[in-house]
Amino acid sequence: MFKQVLFLAVLAMSSLVQAEASGLAAFLTKLKGMESFQAAFVQTSRTHSGEIMQQMAGTLAVAKPGKMRWQTEDPYAQLVVSDGELIWIYDMDLEQVTIRNMDQRVQETPALLLSGERSQIDDSFVVSVEGGSDNAVFQLVPKDPSQLFQSLEFHYQGDDLQRMMIFDAAGQITEIAFQQPQRNQAIDEQAFVFDVPEGVDVIDGRNAF
């Protein structure tokens, strides 16, 4: 009896490992074929009961390796720029820029995963997938339980990313719905360059972690 239970436990663990490997491989395949991505988006945050807490619009551009430009419009105007090494977070209302190392904050900026490397995803997340190649949902659960969110979802229709979902420990759900997504189109490199505006306060967090 003990041997049978042990065998079933080993079999279940083996199946789980295989499923995780399959989900990771499938997600990496999606990312491998995408050198750049750009789209407009609408971001909606809801409570666990579905009540809308906040809604904003903006644009996103990402390119390998590790480059991103995330900009939201008024009344929640913010600009986040990464050149592959550093991240600048510019809060326009506060007239304040925070500078951070990208490798220290990639898990807190989910969109950066689209331009990330295999090691960033494999080391930091357990990946699973539901659906087929035409309509796949990838779930990423952080291996570090101290992260700001409990899980992420990337929803694909074919090779096109349709939405991202962010689930936090309080039950809040943030949906980022992309509009007219474009893959592998040329993006001006200046989109990933940030010049600190004159008179803006700078918080340098590169050596604070």
C-alpha positions in Angstrom: 0.0 0.0 0.0 2.8 2.4 1.0 4.6 1.7 -2.3 1.4 2.3 -4.3 0.9 5.7 -2.6 4.5 6.6 -3.1 4.3 5.7 -6.8 1.2 7.8 -7.2 2.8 10.7 -5.5 5.9 10.4 -7.7 3.7 10.1 -10.8 1.7 13.2 -9.8 4.9 15.2 -9.2 6.3 14.1 -12.5 3.1 15.2 -14.3 3.2 18.6 -12.5 6.8 19.1 -13.6 6.0 18.2 -17.2 3.0 20.5 -17.2 5.2 23.4 -15.9 7.9 22.7 -18.5 5.3 22.6 -21.2 3.7 25.9 -20.1 7.1 27.6 -19.9 8.2 26.3 -23.3 5.0 27.4 -25.0 5.2 30.9 -23.4 8.8 31.3 -24.4 7.9 30.2 -28.0 5.4 33.1 -28.1 8.0 35.5 -26.9 10.7 34.2 -29.1 8.8 35.1 -32.2 8.2 38.7 -31.0 11.1 41.2 -31.4 8.8 44.2 -30.7 5.3 44.9 -29.6 3.3 48.1 -29.5 -0.4 48.9 -28.8 -2.8 51.3 -27.2 -4.5 49.9 -24.1 -7.2 50.4 -21.6 -6.4 49.4 -18.0 -9.2 48.6 -15.6 -8.8 47.8 -12.0 -11.7 46.0 -10.2 -12.4 44.8 -6.6 -12.9 41.1 -5.9 -16.7 41.7 -6.4 -16.2 43.3 -9.8 -16.6 47.0 -8.9 -14.5 49.3 -11.0 -12.0 51.1 -8.9 -9.9 52.9 -11.6 -9.7 53.0 -15.4 -7.1 54.6 -17.5 -5.8 54.6 -21.1 -2.3 54.7 -22.5 0.2 53.2 -25.0 2.9 50.5 -24.7 5.9 49.8 -26.7 8.4 47.0 -26.0 11.5 45.8 -27.8 14.2 43.2 -27.1 16.3 43.2 -25.2 14.5 44.7 -22.1 13.3 48.0 -23.7 9.9 49.4 -22.8 7.9 52.6 -23.0 4.7 52.6 -20.9 2.7 55.9 -20.9 -0.7 56.6 -19.3 -2.9 59.6 -20.0 -4.5 62.2 -17.7 -5.9 62.1 -15.1 -3.3 59.4 -14.1 -0.4 60.6 -16.3 2.8 58.6 -15.8 5.7 57.6 -18.0 7.8 54.5 -17.5 10.9 54.0 -19.8 13.5 51.2 -19.8 16.6 51.2 -22.0 17.4 47.6 -21.1 19.5 48.5 -18.1 17.7 51.2 -16.1 14.0 52.1 -15.6 12.8 55.7 -15.2 9.4 56.2 -13.6 8.2 59.8 -14.2 5.2 61.0 -12.2 4.1 64.1 -13.9 1.8 65.4 -11.3 4.4 65.0 -8.6 7.2 66.3 -10.9 9.3 63.4 -9.8 11.5 60.8 -11.5 12.6 57.6 -9.8 15.5 55.6 -11.4 15.9 51.9 -10.7 18.0 49.0 -12.0 15.8 47.0 -14.4 16.8 43.6 -13.0 15.7 44.6 -9.5 12.2 45.6 -10.7 11.3 43.4 -13.6 8.7 41.4 -11.6 7.0 44.6 -10.5 6.7 45.8 -14.1 4.9 42.8 -15.8 5.0 44.4 -19.3 8.8 44.1 -19.2 8.4 40.3 -19.3 7.4 40.6 -23.0 10.9 41.8 -23.8 12.7 39.6 -21.2 15.0 36.7 -21.3 14.3 33.0 -20.6 16.2 33.2 -17.3 14.1 36.0 -16.0 10.9 34.0 -16.5 12.2 30.6 -15.6 14.0 31.8 -12.4 11.1 33.9 -11.2 7.8 32.2 -12.2 6.0 28.9 -12.4 4.3 29.0 -15.8 1.1 27.0 -16.9 -1.1 27.2 -20.0 -4.7 26.6 -20.8 -6.3 26.4 -24.2 -4.8 25.7 -27.6 -2.4 27.5 -29.9 -5.3 29.7 -31.3 -6.6 30.8 -27.9 -4.0 30.3 -25.1 -3.9 31.7 -21.6 -0.6 31.6 -19.8 -0.5 32.0 -16.0 2.6 33.1 -14.3 2.9 32.6 -10.5 5.9 34.2 -8.7 8.2 31.8 -7.0 8.9 34.6 -4.5 5.7 35.0 -2.3 6.7 38.6 -1.4 5.9 39.9 -4.8 3.2 42.6 -5.3 0.9 40.2 -7.1 -0.2 36.6 -6.8 -0.3 35.8 -10.5 -0.3 37.2 -14.0 -2.2 36.0 -17.1 -1.2 36.6 -20.7 -4.1 36.0 -23.1 -3.2 35.3 -26.7 -5.3 34.9 -29.9 -2.9 33.1 -32.2 0.4 35.0 -31.9 -1.4 38.3 -30.9 -1.4 39.3 -27.3 -4.9 40.5 -26.4 -4.8 41.3 -22.7 -2.8 41.0 -19.5 -4.5 40.2 -16.1 -2.9 41.0 -12.8 -4.2 39.4 -9.6 -3.2 40.6 -6.2 -3.4 39.2 -2.7 -6.4 41.5 -1.8 -8.5 40.0 -4.6 -8.1 43.1 -6.8 -7.9 42.3 -10.5 -6.3 44.6 -13.1 -7.1 44.0 -16.8 -4.9 45.6 -19.5 -6.8 45.2 -22.8 -4.7 45.9 -25.9 -6.1 47.7 -28.9 -4.7 47.2 -32.5 -1.6 45.3 -31.3 1.4 45.4 -33.7 4.1 42.8 -33.6 7.6 43.2 -35.1 7.1 46.7 -36.4 9.9 49.2 -36.4 10.0 51.4 -33.2 12.1 54.6 -33.0 14.9 53.9 -30.6 14.3 57.4 -29.0 11.2 55.9 -27.5 13.4 54.1 -25.1 15.5 57.1 -24.1 14.5 59.3 -21.2 15.9 62.7 -20.5 15.1 64.0 -17.1 13.1 67.3 -17.5 14.6 70.4 -16.0 13.4 71.2 -12.5 12.1 67.7 -11.8 13.1 65.9 -8.5 15.2 62.8 -9.0 15.1 59.8 -6.7 18.0 57.5 -7.5 17.2 54.0 -6.3 19.9 52.1 -8.2 21.9 51.4 -5.1 19.1 51.2 -2.6 18.3 47.5 -2.9 
